[in-house]
Amino acid sequence: MNITYPIPLDALVAEMVTLLDERQREEFEERAGIIEYDAKIPRAHAECLALLNVLYRQPEIFTAIK
């Protein structure tokens, strides 16, 4: 299924999420939304924290980063 996601606000985060597969991207979007809502912080900060969380849980993603 091809889902269109919004482009993350931070340029580095936007670049890094292109390395995520569909499942990881869905996890990123869900976590960003939860963090933004629950912590009441700006979306850009929530996206950064969500990406860190996804990378922490799945460090194998780093092998694709050059």
MODELLER restraints for C-alpha pairs under 7 A, 6 or more apart:
rsr = mdl.restraints
at = mdl.atoms
rsr.add(forms.Gaussian(group=physical.xy_distance, feature=features.Distance(at['CA:7:A'], at['CA:14:A']), mean=6.14, stdev=0.5))
rsr.add(forms.Gaussian(group=physical.xy_distance, feature=features.Distance(at['CA:8:A'], at['CA:14:A']), mean=4.90, stdev=0.5))
rsr.add(forms.Gaussian(group=physical.xy_distance, feature=features.Distance(at['CA:8:A'], at['CA:47:A']), mean=6.90, stdev=0.5))
rsr.add(forms.Gaussian(group=physical.xy_distance, feature=features.Distance(at['CA:9:A'], at['CA:44:A']), mean=5.44, stdev=0.5))
rsr.add(forms.Gaussian(group=physical.xy_distance, feature=features.Distance(at['CA:10:A'], at['CA:44:A']), mean=6.18, stdev=0.5))
rsr.add(forms.Gaussian(group=physical.xy_distance, feature=features.Distance(at['CA:13:A'], at['CA:48:A']), mean=6.50, stdev=0.5))
rsr.add(forms.Gaussian(group=physical.xy_distance, feature=features.Distance(at['CA:17:A'], at['CA:25:A']), mean=6.80, stdev=0.5))
rsr.add(forms.Gaussian(group=physical.xy_distance, feature=features.Distance(at['CA:19:A'], at['CA:64:A']), mean=6.84, stdev=0.5))
rsr.add(forms.Gaussian(group=physical.xy_distance, feature=features.Distance(at['CA:28:A'], at['CA:50:A']), mean=5.58, stdev=0.5))
rsr.add(forms.Gaussian(group=physical.xy_distance, feature=features.Distance(at['CA:28:A'], at['CA:51:A']), mean=6.04, stdev=0.5))
rsr.add(forms.Gaussian(group=physical.xy_distance, feature=features.Distance(at['CA:28:A'], at['CA:54:A']), mean=6.32, stdev=0.5))
rsr.add(forms.Gaussian(group=physical.xy_distance, feature=features.Distance(at['CA:31:A'], at['CA:50:A']), mean=5.34, stdev=0.5))
rsr.add(forms.Gaussian(group=physical.xy_distance, feature=features.Distance(at['CA:32:A'], at['CA:46:A']), mean=4.98, stdev=0.5))
rsr.add(forms.Gaussian(group=physical.xy_distance, feature=features.Distance(at['CA:32:A'], at['CA:47:A']), mean=4.91, stdev=0.5))
rsr.add(forms.Gaussian(group=physical.xy_distance, feature=features.Distance(at['CA:32:A'], at['CA:50:A']), mean=4.99, stdev=0.5))
rsr.add(forms.Gaussian(group=physical.xy_distance, feature=features.Distance(at['CA:35:A'], at['CA:46:A']), mean=5.50, stdev=0.5))
rsr.add(forms.Gaussian(group=physical.xy_distance, feature=features.Distance(at['CA:36:A'], at['CA:42:A']), mean=6.27, stdev=0.5))
rsr.add(forms.Gaussian(group=physical.xy_distance, feature=features.Distance(at['CA:36:A'], at['CA:43:A']), mean=5.67, stdev=0.5))
rsr.add(forms.Gaussian(group=physical.xy_distance, feature=features.Distance(at['CA:36:A'], at['CA:46:A']), mean=5.16, stdev=0.5))
rsr.add(forms.Gaussian(group=physical.xy_distance, feature=features.Distance(at['CA:55:A'], at['CA:61:A']), mean=6.58, stdev=0.5))
